[in-house]
Amino acid sequence: MSYQELTQANFTDAMATAYATEVGFSSGHMVSNFASRATTIWGKVLANAAGGAVAGMTVETMIEAGLADIYSLTNGKDGEENIDLVKVLTTGAVGTVAGAALTVAPEVLSGLFRKLGLV
């Protein structure tokens, strides 16, 4: 790999990651605002699970697109030839579980602490 290919690949990787992070945080913030309006715990769980899925899949898609650009820039020496749909869907599934778990965990822990007399 030439120095030119290396610098182009590194720059593309940095920009893809930066944009993916920004979009991920922005979408997560929008979903959190929506979820805060839910009146039941299940409404909050569903909203945050959906938000986790959207944020995860969006970030992974952008990173995969950056890797495809790197593959093209380096003539196949680095990156990935195509966007990997399995990675995108797996990240969406992990985001769904994480979004739901992070909604339920505080409720479960506060109930447990009340039962133990710690609150």
URDACOR-V33677 format. One record per residue. N is the residue number from 1. RES is the residue in one small letter. BURIAL is # if it has 16 or more other C-alpha atoms within 10 Angstrom, else .. Layout:
BEGIN
((N/RES/BURIAL) (N/RES/BURIAL))
END
This chain:
BEGIN
((1/m/.) (2/s/.) (3/y/.) (4/q/.) (5/e/#) (6/l/#) (7/t/.) (8/q/#) (9/a/#) (10/n/.) (11/f/.) (12/t/#) (13/d/#) (14/a/.) (15/m/.) (16/a/#) (17/t/#) (18/a/.) (19/y/.) (20/a/#) (21/t/#) (22/e/.) (23/v/#) (24/g/#) (25/f/.) (26/s/.) (27/s/#) (28/g/#) (29/h/.) (30/m/.) (31/v/#) (32/s/#) (33/n/.) (34/f/.) (35/a/#) (36/s/.) (37/r/.) (38/a/.) (39/t/.) (40/t/.) (41/i/.) (42/w/.) (43/g/.) (44/k/#) (45/v/#) (46/l/#) (47/a/#) (48/n/#) (49/a/#) (50/a/#) (51/g/#) (52/g/#) (53/a/#) (54/v/#) (55/a/#) (56/g/#) (57/m/#) (58/t/#) (59/v/#) (60/e/#) (61/t/#) (62/m/#) (63/i/#) (64/e/#) (65/a/#) (66/g/#) (67/l/#) (68/a/#) (69/d/#) (70/i/#) (71/y/#) (72/s/#) (73/l/#) (74/t/#) (75/n/.) (76/g/.) (77/k/.) (78/d/#) (79/g/#) (80/e/#) (81/e/#) (82/n/.) (83/i/#) (84/d/.) (85/l/.) (86/v/.) (87/k/.) (88/v/#) (89/l/#) (90/t/.) (91/t/#) (92/g/#) (93/a/#) (94/v/#) (95/g/#) (96/t/#) (97/v/#) (98/a/#) (99/g/#) (100/a/#) (101/a/.) (102/l/.) (103/t/#) (104/v/#) (105/a/.) (106/p/.) (107/e/.) (108/v/.) (109/l/.) (110/s/.) (111/g/.) (112/l/.) (113/f/.) (114/r/.) (115/k/.) (116/l/.) (117/g/.) (118/l/.) (119/v/.))
END
